[in-house]
């Protein structure tokens, strides 16, 4: 899905969603700026421990590194920061989402801001990663994403893979010790637990930057 298309409720697992954000100190409700966050936070903690939703901000089509903003609820302002890759933190709380809080970024009028959503594993990216732990993250996210989307989740494709961003290759060490290369998706290694049931460990030259959860490929 394009990062410039408004996301639909049924596509919580879509890897890009981009409602426009207000510029020039104008504000927008946090629920509109961070689609599906409330649905995710309403899941019981035990049903979302292995996956999370992350939001990446772009300014004029590029990661809005260093941009600062605020969540405003009554007289309280909670500072927001944007990391080098555009990731926004901290995310609004459930109380802020339910309380009608606003979000604003201080940028010149005419600046185009957009925000994209990704579903990610909560495991810490590392040079060596457990295939079993990644498979558990995929399974929990597949179930949780559909539950978070409610009735509209019926027609959603199921989350079934992990894409390792920030690395160009990966190796699978199987239970019997033999190794194979991970397949690639758009230049990034891809792990589908259902297709690599004998995988024990995944190895990379360096730690990936992002563990992106997505539907099955091929």
C-alpha positions, 0 to 999 in steps of 0.5 A: 500500500502506498505511503501516500494513501489514507489507510482504511480500518481493515488494513492495520497490518498494511505497512504504510498508512498516511493521513496528513498531519497538521503543519504550522502549529495547527493540530489534529486529533491523535486518533487520526494522526496515529490510526489503529493505535487505540485498537492495539492498546485495547488488546490485553497486554498478554496478547500484544507482548510480542508485537507492536505498532510503530509510526514513521513521520515524513516531511515533504516525502523524506524521514522527518529526522529531528522534528519535534512536536507535542501531544496536547491534552488540556494544559499538558503538553507531552513532547514528541521526538522523531528519530533519524529514520522518522520513528515517532516517540513516545506514542500517545497513551490510551487515556490521551487517545480516549480524551481527545488529545491533539498532536501538533508539529511546529513546521512552516505552512505548506510543509507536507507531513505524513505518517506511516504505520508498520507492525513490528516484532518487539524482539531486540534485533541482533546478529543471531535471532531465534527462529522459534521466538520470531515464529511466536511473534508472527503467530501472536501478531496474526491473531492480535491484528485481526482482533484489533481490527474487529469485524473488518478484520475478517477479510484481512490477509494474515500476518505470516512473515518477518522482513529484516530491514537494514541488512541485505542478506541472512542465513538460516541455521537449521536444526540439523546444523545445515545452513541456507540463505534467507530469501529476499523481498525488495532487497531485504531478508524474509523469514516465513516460519510456515515455510522454514519449519526446521529453522533454529537460528537466523544469522546476519552480518549486523543487527537488522534495524527493523523487524517488519511483520507482513502477510505471506509472500509467494 
